[in-house]
Amino acid sequence: MPFPEVSARDLVERARRGDESAMDSLMLVCTPVVRRIALKLRPSAAPDFDDLLQEGLIAIFRSVDRYIPDRGSYGAFAYRAAKNAMISSLRKKGFSSSEVARENIPPGDENTTDRVSLRMEMETLIERLSAFEVAVLDAYLFTGSVKETAAILETRARRIENALQRIKKKASRGF
């Protein structure tokens, strides 16, 4: 089944109205990101990666009804919801804050203004991308390969290459 080329906000609205295909599409878009968050947060002593992944995906499912479009992008909201749910799950299982891996700032890279600016630029770019382009970007950043991205999204490699070209064009136009 080809991935629908609609915006995340459209998918959220359709999912709120009970459209199962819209919810499936949102889950497909968010899964690579949730997987990456779980890999970063999972302490080495954590019992099961799948538990963290499940917590994140449940948070994505619940985030559809809690999302308020006027407060920012759905992508940023869903990311924060998934990450917070995973951290809460780890804490409930007895892991301390020091055991939960953090997205640390590398030494010498503490310039908060630059980080905030970069984050705002990324959120602006993501708002301009279609849901399919967001899924391609996430899967490509996760795998690093057009072929593997095509396999994850169950589409042709040429379609992934075209989406990456559109993403590059939108990124260069905006900054």
C-alpha positions as CSV (number, residue, x, y, z in Angstrom):
1,M,0.0,0.0,0.0
2,P,1.6,3.3,-1.0
3,F,2.0,5.9,1.8
4,P,-0.4,8.8,1.5
5,E,1.2,12.2,0.7
6,V,-0.6,14.4,3.2
7,S,0.5,16.6,6.0
8,A,0.8,15.3,9.6
9,R,-1.9,17.8,10.7
10,D,-4.3,16.3,8.1
11,L,-3.5,12.8,9.4
12,V,-4.1,13.8,13.0
13,E,-7.5,15.4,12.1
14,R,-8.6,12.3,10.2
15,A,-7.4,10.0,13.0
16,R,-9.4,12.0,15.5
17,R,-12.5,11.4,13.4
18,G,-11.8,7.6,13.6
19,D,-10.0,7.1,10.2
20,E,-8.0,3.9,10.9
21,S,-5.8,4.4,7.8
22,A,-4.8,7.8,9.0
23,M,-3.9,6.4,12.4
24,D,-1.9,3.6,10.6
25,S,-0.1,6.2,8.5
26,L,0.8,8.3,11.6
27,M,2.1,5.2,13.4
28,L,4.2,4.3,10.3
29,V,5.6,7.8,10.2
30,C,6.4,7.9,13.9
31,T,7.8,4.4,14.4
32,P,11.4,5.0,13.2
33,V,11.6,8.1,15.4
34,V,10.2,6.2,18.4
35,R,12.6,3.4,17.8
36,R,15.6,5.8,17.8
37,I,14.4,7.4,21.0
38,A,14.1,3.9,22.6
39,L,17.6,3.1,21.5
40,K,19.0,6.3,23.0
41,L,17.1,6.0,26.3
42,R,17.5,2.2,27.0
43,P,19.9,1.6,29.9
44,S,22.2,-1.3,29.4
45,A,20.5,-3.1,32.2
46,A,17.0,-2.5,30.9
47,P,15.1,-5.8,30.5
48,D,13.5,-5.3,27.1
49,F,13.8,-2.9,24.2
50,D,10.3,-3.9,23.0
51,D,8.7,-2.6,26.2
52,L,10.2,0.8,25.7
53,L,9.2,0.8,22.0
54,Q,5.6,-0.2,23.0
55,E,5.4,2.6,25.6
56,G,6.5,5.1,23.0
57,L,4.0,3.9,20.4
58,I,1.1,3.9,22.9
59,A,2.1,7.6,23.7
60,I,1.9,8.3,19.9
61,F,-1.5,6.8,19.8
62,R,-2.7,8.8,22.8
63,S,-1.1,12.0,21.5
64,V,-3.6,12.3,18.6
65,D,-6.3,13.4,21.0
66,R,-4.1,15.6,23.1
67,Y,-2.4,17.5,20.2
68,I,-3.3,21.2,19.9
69,P,-2.3,22.6,16.5
70,D,-1.8,26.2,17.6
71,R,1.0,25.1,20.0
72,G,3.4,23.8,17.4
73,S,4.1,20.9,15.0
74,Y,2.7,17.5,15.6
75,G,6.1,15.9,15.0
76,A,7.6,17.8,18.0
77,F,4.6,17.1,20.2
78,A,4.6,13.4,19.3
79,Y,8.4,13.2,19.9
80,R,8.1,14.7,23.3
81,A,5.1,12.5,24.2
82,A,6.9,9.3,23.3
83,K,10.2,10.3,25.0
84,N,8.4,11.3,28.2
85,A,6.4,8.0,28.3
86,M,9.5,6.0,27.9
87,I,11.4,7.9,30.6
88,S,8.4,7.4,33.0
89,S,8.3,3.7,32.2
90,L,12.0,3.3,33.0
91,R,11.6,5.3,36.3
92,K,8.6,3.1,37.3
93,K,10.8,0.0,36.7
94,G,13.3,1.5,39.2
95,F,15.9,3.0,36.9
96,S,17.4,6.2,38.2
97,S,17.8,9.4,36.2
98,S,21.6,8.7,36.0
99,E,20.9,5.2,34.5
100,V,18.7,6.6,31.8
101,A,20.8,7.6,28.8
102,R,20.6,11.3,28.0
103,E,21.0,13.2,24.8
104,N,24.2,14.8,26.1
105,I,25.8,17.9,24.6
106,P,29.3,16.9,23.5
107,P,32.1,18.8,25.3
108,G,32.8,22.1,23.8
109,D,29.4,22.3,22.1
110,E,27.4,24.0,24.8
111,N,26.2,26.9,22.8
112,T,22.5,26.8,23.6
113,T,21.5,29.5,21.2
114,D,22.8,27.6,18.2
115,R,21.0,24.4,19.4
116,V,17.7,26.3,19.8
117,S,18.1,27.9,16.4
118,L,18.9,24.6,14.7
119,R,15.9,23.0,16.4
120,M,13.6,25.8,15.3
121,E,14.9,25.4,11.7
122,M,14.3,21.7,11.8
123,E,10.8,22.1,13.1
124,T,10.1,24.6,10.3
125,L,11.4,22.2,7.7
126,I,9.4,19.3,9.1
127,E,6.2,21.4,8.9
128,R,6.9,21.9,5.2
129,L,7.3,18.2,4.5
130,S,4.5,15.8,3.6
131,A,3.9,12.9,5.9
132,F,5.7,10.6,3.4
133,E,8.7,12.9,3.3
134,V,8.9,12.9,7.1
135,A,8.8,9.1,7.1
136,V,11.5,9.0,4.4
137,L,13.7,11.4,6.3
138,D,13.3,9.6,9.6
139,A,13.9,6.1,8.1
140,Y,16.8,7.4,6.0
141,L,18.5,9.0,9.0
142,F,17.9,5.8,10.9
143,T,19.2,3.4,8.2
144,G,21.5,5.6,6.2
145,S,20.5,3.7,3.1
146,V,18.0,4.3,0.3
147,K,17.5,0.6,-0.2
148,E,16.8,-0.1,3.5
149,T,14.6,3.0,3.7
150,A,12.6,1.6,0.7
151,A,12.3,-1.7,2.5
152,I,11.0,-0.2,5.7
153,L,8.5,2.0,3.9
154,E,7.6,-0.8,1.5
155,T,8.1,1.2,-1.6
156,R,10.5,1.6,-4.6
157,A,14.0,3.0,-4.0
158,R,13.4,5.5,-6.8
159,R,10.5,6.9,-4.9
160,I,12.7,7.3,-1.8
161,E,15.4,9.0,-4.0
162,N,12.8,11.5,-5.3
163,A,11.5,12.2,-1.8
164,L,15.1,12.9,-0.6
165,Q,15.6,15.3,-3.5
166,R,12.4,17.2,-2.6
167,I,13.5,17.3,1.1
168,K,16.9,18.7,0.1
169,K,15.2,21.3,-2.1
170,K,12.8,22.4,0.6
171,A,15.7,22.5,3.1
172,S,17.9,24.7,0.9
173,R,15.0,27.1,0.1
174,G,14.1,27.7,3.7
175,F,17.5,28.4,5.2
